[in-house]
Amino acid sequence: MSPSVLMTSLRALWARQAEGIEIDEEDLEKVRENLLQMLPPEVLSPFSADPQRTEKIHAAIYELLRQEVVDLPPSPQVVEALYRQVAGLGPLEELIADGAITEIIVESPHSILVERGGTMYPTGLRFADAREAEEVTKRLVILMGKRISRAEPIVSFNLPDGSRLTATIPPASLGGPTLSIRRFRERRFSLDDWVKLGSMSPEMANYLDRAIAAGCNMVIAGSVSTGKTTLLETLLSGLEPAGDGSVRSVVIIEDTHELRPTYPHVRQLVTSEEVDLTLRDLAIASLRMRPDVIVIGETRGPEAADMVYAMSAGIAMGLTTIHAASTRGALERMMVYVQMAGADSPYREVPHLLGGIIASSIDVVIHLRRFPDGARRVAAIDEVLGYERGEFQLQSVFRLEDGRFIRASQYQPSPRVAEKLSQLEGGCTRG
């Protein structure tokens, strides 16, 4: 029998023997605290890229027992029991190990869903009871140096690889804990990739490539999980230096760090609950940072006022995403968000002009949809013409109809888009 096969057999035996070993909470807490000191988050994370993660955690636990940090024998069975009760993830282990799964959702102790290829499926897996589900949830959180308790029953943070974890426990959630883990996408998508995936036509890709190069202000709209952030990242990654070597300096503002464009000239700002730093605070600060491009990962509040101000005043090109069911709905929601700034809005004195100001600031609105087969597609690209009689005036550039991408007949660029494109073709800075 080879050494590797022998070790696998021994570990299976130790695992069975470990099931009957009970370890008190005080000892578990000591082991957790010491593991956080001994191993980096990149190793402790359930999505660790380290192929030796399990072995390193076992080795660290053995060393703690050898040093008598807790009064337990350093036997393989005790090491395995501690591993299971400190780092083990129960039925989630096999799901986390499956790289084809892009999201894991624990709806309840008895219902676990996964996303594959953009579509949610039930797994048939379940926790033994609500207690096990809560213990696993707490392990995930504590391993990352965070806390969750009845006093603070909601937590949301990024894992070291960029994956996003959101968890709740009672009293915030009824019937037991809930958990959502959205796996970080290692792959970066180009506009060509969107075309190959059938998510847009080559003509759409060419239009967006020219629009981003020309400095058009754009809003990407759609519901949850339609690919808004992915498309925004794609557009940012498409920025290039100009022929004379000049570049555009980008400031990205997010609640949580999701955007990772390949474009190098980027400053990234994130909110912080610890010091009460909001998207609005960061948006205001960005105006003083000499940006060429301001990006708000997702606009959903009064920060919209500063984004619109930057675009309308010519301070910077603006890009953002927004939750909306249509291109016109995106602009209407943007108006609501600007109004949320209230007395602090740069437009507080001219609310009757707000629709026109927004319409003259945003050049292009893109709408994304997610279909039953999991595919995410560009459903519409519209240009903003103006605001009349209480309604935003749009012209269609492209639309998705009966499964086909169609360019609007007799399309001519809006005056603002035409002007920006003419400047681009005349040799203005592309980067």
PyMOL commands that set and color helices and strands:
alter all, ss='L'
color gray80, all
select helices_A, chain A and resi 3-18+25-38+41-44+53-66+76-86+92-97+130-143+191-196+202-214+228-237+279-286+303-312+327-339+342-344+351-361+415-425
alter helices_A, ss='H'
color red, helices_A
select strands_A, chain A and resi 101-108+111-116+119-122+154-158+164-168+178-182+218-222+250-254+266-270+293-296+317-323+364-370+376-388+391-401+404-407
alter strands_A, ss='S'
color yellow, strands_A
deselect
rebuild
show_as cartoon
